[in-house]
Amino acid sequence: MARVKILTAIGGLGFSWQPGQIIDLPDEQAVLWADGVRAEFAGHTPPPPGDDTTKVQEPDGPFDPGAHSNREVLAYLADKGEEEVVRVLDKEAAGQDRAGIAKGRDAALEQGRANDAARAEAEERAARPDGTELAADTSRGGGRGDVPETR
């Protein structure tokens, strides 16, 4: 088990984590969540890669999908931005072109775009040292006439 500190609110079916919350996760999940945007390792360095899906880094150079199983490639892509996802998928298509990876191309690209958006939002939030949120550009229609809605 690895201990991670949550950096941004995350929720899903059966869980809800708040910024600053410290949680314990299995090593494989901790490696995926602790990307510096959603969470970070709390009090220690990341666990060493295992012999399964946790192997996501190449020791010397960029990630090569041909040297990894389908599961390892998809695990690697889970927290990458769109540019890296496209690079890896294109290299895979030019090489082994495995069906298990090819059929997940659209989902991987969508996740890559979402990861980029989450990183941009986190950087924007980090640029506001007081932790305030930006006001909405437009009202949801609850105001009276042309007067800005206040709460």
MDTraj code that builds the backbone (N, CA, C; nanometers):
import mdtraj as md
import numpy as np

residues = "MET ALA ARG VAL LYS ILE LEU THR ALA ILE GLY GLY LEU GLY PHE SER TRP GLN PRO GLY GLN ILE ILE ASP LEU PRO ASP GLU GLN ALA VAL LEU TRP ALA ASP GLY VAL ARG ALA GLU PHE ALA GLY HIS THR PRO PRO PRO PRO GLY ASP ASP THR THR LYS VAL GLN GLU PRO ASP GLY PRO PHE ASP PRO GLY ALA HIS SER ASN ARG GLU VAL LEU ALA TYR LEU ALA ASP LYS GLY GLU GLU GLU VAL VAL ARG VAL LEU ASP LYS GLU ALA ALA GLY GLN ASP ARG ALA GLY ILE ALA LYS GLY ARG ASP ALA ALA LEU GLU GLN GLY ARG ALA ASN ASP ALA ALA ARG ALA GLU ALA GLU GLU ARG ALA ALA ARG PRO ASP GLY THR GLU LEU ALA ALA ASP THR SER ARG GLY GLY GLY ARG GLY ASP VAL PRO GLU THR ARG".split()
xyz = np.array([
    [0.0837, -0.1187, 0.0000],
    [0.0000, 0.0000, 0.0000],
    [0.0879, 0.1246, 0.0000],
    [0.0413, 0.2257, -0.0703],
    [0.1124, 0.3528, -0.0761],
    [0.0192, 0.4627, -0.0271],
    [0.0766, 0.5618, 0.0363],
    [0.0002, 0.6743, 0.0902],
    [0.0136, 0.7922, -0.0059],
    [-0.1017, 0.8491, -0.0470],
    [-0.1011, 0.9642, -0.1368],
    [-0.1827, 1.0778, -0.0768],
    [-0.1432, 1.2003, -0.1133],
    [-0.2154, 1.3203, -0.0709],
    [-0.2939, 1.3704, -0.1920],
    [-0.4238, 1.3872, -0.1751],
    [-0.5125, 1.4323, -0.2819],
    [-0.4925, 1.5818, -0.3039],
    [-0.4763, 1.6237, -0.4313],
    [-0.4527, 1.7641, -0.4650],
    [-0.5763, 1.8343, -0.5190],
    [-0.6684, 1.7580, -0.5764],
    [-0.7903, 1.8156, -0.6314],
    [-0.9065, 1.7228, -0.5979],
    [-1.0239, 1.7770, -0.5844],
    [-1.1394, 1.6952, -0.5489],
    [-1.1635, 1.5885, -0.6560],
    [-1.1811, 1.4650, -0.6109],
    [-1.2019, 1.3520, -0.7010],
    [-1.3169, 1.2696, -0.6439],
    [-1.4099, 1.2311, -0.7276],
    [-1.5196, 1.1479, -0.6818],
    [-1.5599, 1.0484, -0.7879],
    [-1.6155, 0.9407, -0.7444],
    [-1.6608, 0.8384, -0.8361],
    [-1.7566, 0.7458, -0.7646],
    [-1.7899, 0.6374, -0.8275],
    [-1.8808, 0.5408, -0.7706],
    [-1.8168, 0.4782, -0.6463],
    [-1.8663, 0.5116, -0.5303],
    [-1.8185, 0.4520, -0.4058],
    [-1.7034, 0.5238, -0.3393],
    [-1.6577, 0.6397, -0.3911],
    [-1.5515, 0.7138, -0.3238],
    [-1.5641, 0.8631, -0.3506],
    [-1.5118, 0.9420, -0.2586],
    [-1.5078, 1.0866, -0.2712],
    [-1.3883, 1.1360, -0.1912],
    [-1.2931, 1.2019, -0.2585],
    [-1.1722, 1.2506, -0.1929],
    [-1.1669, 1.4023, -0.2054],
    [-1.1188, 1.4665, -0.1010],
    [-1.1093, 1.6114, -0.0964],
    [-0.9629, 1.6544, -0.0978],
    [-0.9327, 1.7759, -0.1474],
    [-0.7945, 1.8243, -0.1472],
    [-0.7368, 1.8225, -0.0050],
    [-0.6142, 1.7761, 0.0055],
    [-0.5465, 1.7674, 0.1342],
    [-0.5661, 1.6351, 0.2062],
    [-0.6627, 1.5558, 0.1618],
    [-0.6906, 1.4272, 0.2258],
    [-0.5777, 1.3291, 0.1948],
    [-0.5353, 1.2526, 0.2953],
    [-0.4327, 1.1499, 0.2789],
    [-0.5039, 1.0150, 0.2758],
    [-0.4770, 0.9362, 0.1710],
    [-0.5417, 0.8055, 0.1586],
    [-0.4372, 0.6994, 0.1264],
    [-0.4703, 0.5745, 0.1554],
    [-0.3858, 0.4610, 0.1218],
    [-0.4458, 0.3897, 0.0014],
    [-0.3614, 0.3609, -0.0962],
    [-0.4038, 0.2921, -0.2179],
    [-0.3069, 0.1785, -0.2473],
    [-0.3549, 0.0740, -0.3166],
    [-0.2611, -0.0278, -0.3637],
    [-0.1544, 0.0392, -0.4514],
    [-0.0329, -0.0129, -0.4491],
    [0.0787, 0.0488, -0.5204],
    [0.0470, 0.0792, -0.6664],
    [-0.0181, -0.0138, -0.7353],
    [-0.0482, 0.0055, -0.8767],
    [-0.1394, 0.1261, -0.8988],
    [-0.2413, 0.1406, -0.8142],
    [-0.3329, 0.2539, -0.8271],
    [-0.2653, 0.3836, -0.7859],
    [-0.1828, 0.3781, -0.6830],
    [-0.1134, 0.4977, -0.6362],
    [-0.0254, 0.5559, -0.7464],
    [0.0429, 0.4702, -0.8211],
    [0.1285, 0.5166, -0.9300],
    [0.0453, 0.5910, -1.0339],
    [-0.0744, 0.5420, -1.0636],
    [-0.1596, 0.6064, -1.1629],
    [-0.2196, 0.7377, -1.1123],
    [-0.2636, 0.7419, -0.9876],
    [-0.3289, 0.8616, -0.9334],
    [-0.2292, 0.9719, -0.9010],
    [-0.1098, 0.9372, -0.8530],
    [-0.0122, 1.0372, -0.8082],
    [0.0630, 1.0944, -0.9278],
    [-0.0068, 1.1750, -1.0055],
    [0.0520, 1.2325, -1.1259],
    [0.0944, 1.3775, -1.1061],
    [0.0833, 1.4291, -0.9837],
    [0.1199, 1.5675, -0.9568],
    [0.0067, 1.6650, -0.9820],
    [-0.1020, 1.6181, -1.0412],
    [-0.2190, 1.7022, -1.0658],
    [-0.3330, 1.6564, -0.9760],
    [-0.3640, 1.5284, -0.9815],
    [-0.4725, 1.4737, -0.9007],
    [-0.4268, 1.4411, -0.7599],
    [-0.3055, 1.3895, -0.7462],
    [-0.2529, 1.3496, -0.6157],
    [-0.1011, 1.3444, -0.6239],
    [-0.0369, 1.3335, -0.5064],
    [0.1074, 1.3169, -0.4992],
    [0.1386, 1.2205, -0.3857],
    [0.2544, 1.1573, -0.3934],
    [0.2917, 1.0655, -0.2870],
    [0.3142, 1.1439, -0.1587],
    [0.2665, 1.0899, -0.0484],
    [0.2746, 1.1573, 0.0811],
    [0.3852, 1.0941, 0.1659],
    [0.4919, 1.1672, 0.1855],
    [0.5950, 1.1254, 0.2790],
    [0.6931, 1.0221, 0.2308],
    [0.6865, 0.9792, 0.1076],
    [0.7844, 0.8844, 0.0564],
    [0.7867, 0.8893, -0.0956],
    [0.8828, 0.8250, -0.1537],
    [0.8946, 0.8206, -0.2990],
    [0.8003, 0.7150, -0.3545],
    [0.7701, 0.7202, -0.4828],
    [0.6801, 0.6213, -0.5416],
    [0.7330, 0.4795, -0.5231],
    [0.6420, 0.3833, -0.5161],
    [0.6865, 0.2446, -0.5046],
    [0.7603, 0.2019, -0.6314],
    [0.8546, 0.1109, -0.6198],
    [0.9258, 0.0669, -0.7402],
    [0.8310, -0.0071, -0.8331],
    [0.8536, 0.0033, -0.9640],
    [0.7669, -0.0675, -1.0572],
    [0.7721, -0.2183, -1.0340],
    [0.6555, -0.2804, -1.0455],
    [0.6482, -0.4251, -1.0291],
    [0.6686, -0.4946, -1.1624],
    [0.6355, -0.6205, -1.1680],
    [0.6521, -0.6940, -1.2920],
    [0.5222, -0.7013, -1.3710],
    [0.4245, -0.6142, -1.3363],
    [0.2975, -0.6161, -1.4085],
    [0.2673, -0.4773, -1.4631],
    [0.1453, -0.4266, -1.4432],
    [0.1007, -0.3018, -1.5043],
    [0.1679, -0.1788, -1.4480],
    [0.2464, -0.1887, -1.3423],
    [0.3081, -0.0692, -1.2855],
    [0.4325, -0.0277, -1.3622],
    [0.4810, -0.1071, -1.4554],
    [0.5994, -0.0702, -1.5317],
    [0.5571, 0.0284, -1.6398],
    [0.5833, 0.1568, -1.6143],
    [0.5373, 0.2587, -1.7060],
    [0.6486, 0.3517, -1.7530],
    [0.7682, 0.3400, -1.7029],
    [0.8776, 0.4280, -1.7410],
    [0.9869, 0.3495, -1.8111],
    [1.0429, 0.4072, -1.9116],
    [1.1581, 0.3480, -1.9780],
    [1.2832, 0.4010, -1.9092],
    [1.3828, 0.3174, -1.8836],
    [1.5031, 0.3643, -1.8158],
    [1.5859, 0.4593, -1.9003],
    [1.5808, 0.4458, -2.0308],
    [1.6660, 0.5305, -2.1146],
    [1.5923, 0.5710, -2.2419],
    [1.5181, 0.6797, -2.2331],
    [1.4503, 0.7310, -2.3507],
    [1.2997, 0.7236, -2.3399],
    [1.2332, 0.7622, -2.4495],
    [1.0871, 0.7648, -2.4487],
    [1.0265, 0.6249, -2.4429],
    [0.9041, 0.6209, -2.3955],
    [0.8307, 0.4949, -2.3817],
    [0.8161, 0.4274, -2.5177],
    [0.8492, 0.2983, -2.5226],
    [0.8374, 0.2192, -2.6453],
    [0.7277, 0.1152, -2.6263],
    [0.6120, 0.1320, -2.6927],
    [0.5020, 0.0374, -2.6717],
    [0.5355, -0.1050, -2.7159],
    [0.6264, -0.1207, -2.8095],
    [0.6622, -0.2530, -2.8580],
    [0.7314, -0.3387, -2.7528],
    [0.7862, -0.2768, -2.6496],
    [0.8574, -0.3496, -2.5443],
    [0.7665, -0.3841, -2.4270],
    [0.6364, -0.3577, -2.4404],
    [0.5435, -0.3757, -2.3293],
    [0.4175, -0.4497, -2.3736],
    [0.3482, -0.5067, -2.2760],
    [0.2216, -0.5744, -2.3035],
    [0.1114, -0.4715, -2.3277],
    [-0.0012, -0.5183, -2.3802],
    [-0.1168, -0.4289, -2.4000],
    [-0.1518, -0.3574, -2.2708],
    [-0.1604, -0.4318, -2.1633],
    [-0.1996, -0.3762, -2.0334],
    [-0.1018, -0.2685, -1.9879],
    [0.0269, -0.2917, -2.0075],
    [0.1281, -0.1935, -1.9666],
    [0.1178, -0.0662, -2.0514],
    [0.0933, -0.0815, -2.1810],
    [0.0800, 0.0353, -2.2680],
    [-0.0412, 0.1178, -2.2264],
    [-0.1542, 0.0526, -2.2052],
    [-0.2756, 0.1250, -2.1657],
    [-0.2610, 0.1886, -2.0285],
    [-0.1925, 0.1226, -1.9360],
    [-0.1680, 0.1815, -1.8033],
    [-0.0785, 0.3044, -1.8163],
    [0.0212, 0.2975, -1.9020],
    [0.1109, 0.4117, -1.9238],
    [0.0330, 0.5312, -1.9792],
    [-0.0572, 0.5058, -2.0732],
    [-0.1315, 0.6142, -2.1381],
    [-0.2365, 0.6778, -2.0481],
    [-0.2764, 0.6094, -1.9410],
    [-0.3872, 0.6547, -1.8569],
    [-0.3690, 0.7947, -1.8012],
    [-0.2461, 0.8370, -1.7750],
    [-0.2270, 0.9691, -1.7146],
    [-0.1441, 1.0632, -1.8020],
    [-0.1304, 1.0313, -1.9297],
    [-0.0513, 1.1140, -2.0206],
    [-0.1401, 1.2124, -2.0950],
    [-0.0770, 1.3183, -2.1453],
    [-0.1460, 1.4180, -2.2250],
    [-0.1646, 1.3705, -2.3677],
    [-0.2437, 1.4456, -2.4423],
    [-0.2793, 1.4063, -2.5782],
    [-0.1572, 1.3885, -2.6679],
    [-0.0585, 1.4750, -2.6574],
    [0.0599, 1.4665, -2.7436],
    [0.1340, 1.3335, -2.7240],
    [0.1555, 1.2939, -2.5981],
    [0.2248, 1.1678, -2.5704],
    [0.1388, 1.0485, -2.6114],
    [0.0079, 1.0567, -2.5907],
    [-0.0820, 0.9485, -2.6310],
    [-0.0734, 0.9278, -2.7816],
    [-0.0783, 1.0359, -2.8584],
    [-0.0696, 1.0253, -3.0047],
    [0.0645, 0.9652, -3.0451],
    [0.1738, 1.0100, -2.9835],
    [0.3066, 0.9584, -3.0177],
    [0.3143, 0.8074, -2.9960],
    [0.2682, 0.7615, -2.8773],
    [0.2755, 0.6191, -2.8447],
    [0.1833, 0.5373, -2.9342],
    [0.0607, 0.5848, -2.9565],
    [-0.0331, 0.5100, -3.0415],
    [0.0141, 0.5030, -3.1864],
    [0.0731, 0.6116, -3.2357],
    [0.1263, 0.6090, -3.3717],
    [0.2437, 0.5116, -3.3827],
    [0.3301, 0.5104, -3.2819],
    [0.4428, 0.4165, -3.2826],
    [0.3918, 0.2725, -3.2762],
    [0.2880, 0.2493, -3.1960],
    [0.2276, 0.1157, -3.1873],
    [0.1664, 0.0755, -3.3217],
    [0.0958, 0.1673, -3.3870],
    [0.0320, 0.1374, -3.5155],
    [0.1358, 0.1073, -3.6232],
    [0.2501, 0.1749, -3.6169],
    [0.3555, 0.1516, -3.7150],
    [0.4331, 0.0239, -3.6856],
    [0.4231, -0.0256, -3.5624],
    [0.4962, -0.1457, -3.5238],
    [0.4053, -0.2667, -3.5169],
    [0.3761, -0.3115, -3.3940],
    [0.2970, -0.4334, -3.3747],
    [0.1509, -0.4172, -3.4127],
    [0.0955, -0.2969, -3.3953],
    [-0.0439, -0.2678, -3.4285],
    [-0.1408, -0.3703, -3.3679],
    [-0.1334, -0.3853, -3.2362],
    [-0.2176, -0.4828, -3.1658],
    [-0.3610, -0.4327, -3.1559],
    [-0.4553, -0.5214, -3.1798],
    [-0.5979, -0.4872, -3.1801],
    [-0.6442, -0.4365, -3.0439],
    [-0.5932, -0.4930, -2.9362],
    [-0.6343, -0.4516, -2.8022],
    [-0.6009, -0.3072, -2.7720],
    [-0.4938, -0.2584, -2.8298],
    [-0.4550, -0.1185, -2.8111],
    [-0.5284, -0.0314, -2.9124],
    [-0.5377, -0.0770, -3.0358],
    [-0.6030, 0.0011, -3.1410],
    [-0.7497, 0.0288, -3.1082],
    [-0.8191, -0.0697, -3.0507],
    [-0.9613, -0.0472, -3.0217],
    [-0.9810, 0.0514, -2.9065],
    [-0.8786, 0.0743, -2.8254],
    [-0.8862, 0.1724, -2.7173],
    [-0.8319, 0.3088, -2.7553],
    [-0.8003, 0.3284, -2.8850],
    [-0.7394, 0.4535, -2.9303],
    [-0.8257, 0.5759, -2.8981],
    [-0.9539, 0.5716, -2.9343],
    [-1.0406, 0.6873, -2.9113],
    [-1.0530, 0.7200, -2.7628],
    [-1.0684, 0.6179, -2.6804],
    [-1.0796, 0.6404, -2.5357],
    [-0.9493, 0.6966, -2.4798],
    [-0.8353, 0.6477, -2.5283],
    [-0.7059, 0.6977, -2.4808],
    [-0.6859, 0.8435, -2.5211],
    [-0.7254, 0.8787, -2.6428],
    [-0.7141, 1.0177, -2.6878],
    [-0.8046, 1.1097, -2.6064],
    [-0.9257, 1.0644, -2.5801],
    [-1.0195, 1.1438, -2.4992],
    [-0.9635, 1.1647, -2.3582],
    [-0.9078, 1.0574, -2.2992],
    [-0.8484, 1.0685, -2.1658],
    [-0.7276, 1.1613, -2.1683],
    [-0.6485, 1.1559, -2.2749],
    [-0.5333, 1.2454, -2.2889],
    [-0.5756, 1.3912, -2.2920],
    [-0.6829, 1.4210, -2.3651],
    [-0.7354, 1.5586, -2.3693],
    [-0.7853, 1.6006, -2.2314],
    [-0.8540, 1.5089, -2.1631],
    [-0.9036, 1.5391, -2.0281],
    [-0.7876, 1.5623, -1.9318],
    [-0.6810, 1.4838, -1.9442],
    [-0.5631, 1.5034, -1.8588],
    [-0.4999, 1.6390, -1.8843],
    [-0.4909, 1.6795, -2.0117],
    [-0.4359, 1.8114, -2.0447],
    [-0.5215, 1.9217, -1.9837],
    [-0.6534, 1.9077, -1.9943],
    [-0.7440, 2.0082, -1.9382],
    [-0.7310, 2.0146, -1.7861],
    [-0.7199, 1.9001, -1.7215],
    [-0.7052, 1.8972, -1.5758],
    [-0.5746, 1.9623, -1.5332],
    [-0.4666, 1.9367, -1.6078],
    [-0.3376, 1.9989, -1.5750],
    [-0.3437, 2.1496, -1.5931],
    [-0.4076, 2.1957, -1.7023],
    [-0.4201, 2.3393, -1.7265],
    [-0.5014, 2.4056, -1.6158],
    [-0.6092, 2.3396, -1.5744],
    [-0.6920, 2.3939, -1.4661],
    [-0.6139, 2.3992, -1.3354],
    [-0.5366, 2.2951, -1.3076],
    [-0.4569, 2.2927, -1.1848],
    [-0.3498, 2.4013, -1.1871],
    [-0.2880, 2.4226, -1.3023],
    [-0.1874, 2.5290, -1.3141],
    [-0.2512, 2.6651, -1.2950],
    [-0.3701, 2.6834, -1.3524],
    [-0.4423, 2.8104, -1.3369],
    [-0.4779, 2.8333, -1.1904],
    [-0.5254, 2.7275, -1.1244],
    [-0.5608, 2.7372, -0.9832],
    [-0.4374, 2.7670, -0.8984],
    [-0.3252, 2.7041, -0.9323],
    [-0.2017, 2.7254, -0.8570],
    [-0.1505, 2.8679, -0.8753],
    [-0.1839, 2.9314, -0.9872],
    [-0.1401, 3.0677, -1.0125],
    [-0.2152, 3.1684, -0.9254],
    [-0.3241, 3.1265, -0.8637],
    [-0.4010, 3.2138, -0.7737],
    [-0.3635, 3.1756, -0.6301],
    [-0.2676, 3.2440, -0.5706],
    [-0.2177, 3.2038, -0.4395],
    [-0.3212, 3.2097, -0.3274],
    [-0.4255, 3.2889, -0.3434],
    [-0.5248, 3.2984, -0.2364],
    [-0.6268, 3.1847, -0.2431],
    [-0.6193, 3.1001, -0.3471],
    [-0.7088, 2.9854, -0.3578],
    [-0.8493, 3.0195, -0.4035],
    [-0.8710, 3.1431, -0.4461],
    [-1.0052, 3.1818, -0.4892],
    [-1.0391, 3.1187, -0.6222],
    [-1.1660, 3.1096, -0.6493],
    [-1.2127, 3.0575, -0.7767],
    [-1.2516, 3.1743, -0.8657],
    [-1.2424, 3.1531, -0.9954],
    [-1.2833, 3.2558, -1.0892],
    [-1.4352, 3.2658, -1.0927],
    [-1.4854, 3.3877, -1.1124],
    [-1.6293, 3.4067, -1.1243],
    [-1.6759, 3.3545, -1.2591],
    [-1.8023, 3.3192, -1.2663],
    [-1.8593, 3.2704, -1.3918],
    [-1.8610, 3.3828, -1.4947],
    [-1.8373, 3.3488, -1.6210],
    [-1.8406, 3.4481, -1.7271],
    [-1.9824, 3.4990, -1.7507],
    [-2.0804, 3.4111, -1.7336],
    [-2.2184, 3.4496, -1.7560],
    [-2.3051, 3.3954, -1.6433],
    [-2.4208, 3.4563, -1.6279],
    [-2.5156, 3.4123, -1.5265],
    [-2.5934, 3.2918, -1.5770],
    [-2.6456, 3.2127, -1.4847],
    [-2.7297, 3.0996, -1.5232],
    [-2.8742, 3.1437, -1.5444],
    [-2.8995, 3.2721, -1.5391],
    [-3.0338, 3.3209, -1.5661],
    [-3.1164, 3.3451, -1.4410],
    [-3.0548, 3.3377, -1.3237],
    [-3.1306, 3.3555, -1.2004],
    [-3.1418, 3.5005, -1.1569],
    [-3.0732, 3.5920, -1.2266],
    [-3.0754, 3.7334, -1.1894],
    [-3.1985, 3.8024, -1.2434],
    [-3.2107, 3.9271, -1.2065],
    [-3.3248, 4.0070, -1.2534],
    [-3.2770, 4.1045, -1.3589],
    [-3.3185, 4.0843, -1.4794],
    [-3.2842, 4.1750, -1.5875],
    [-3.1349, 4.1742, -1.6191],
    [-3.0825, 4.2946, -1.6429],
    [-2.9436, 4.3101, -1.6817],
    [-2.8508, 4.3263, -1.5618],
    [-2.9045, 4.3153, -1.4422],
    [-2.8229, 4.3304, -1.3216],
    [-2.7514, 4.1988, -1.2939],
    [-2.6209, 4.2017, -1.2656],
    [-2.5490, 4.0766, -1.2375],
    [-2.6080, 4.0054, -1.1168],
    [-2.6131, 3.8755, -1.1251],
    [-2.6634, 3.7935, -1.0157],
    [-2.5602, 3.7886, -0.9026],
    [-2.6060, 3.8067, -0.7795],
    [-2.5160, 3.7977, -0.6646],
    [-2.5693, 3.6942, -0.5683],
    [-2.4812, 3.6380, -0.4888],
    [-2.5215, 3.5379, -0.3905],
    [-2.4506, 3.5626, -0.2630],
])
top = md.Topology()
chain = top.add_chain()
for i, resn in enumerate(residues, 1):
    res = top.add_residue(resn, chain, resSeq=i)
    for name in ("N", "CA", "C"):
        top.add_atom(name, md.element.get_by_symbol(name[0]), res)
traj = md.Trajectory(xyz[None], top)
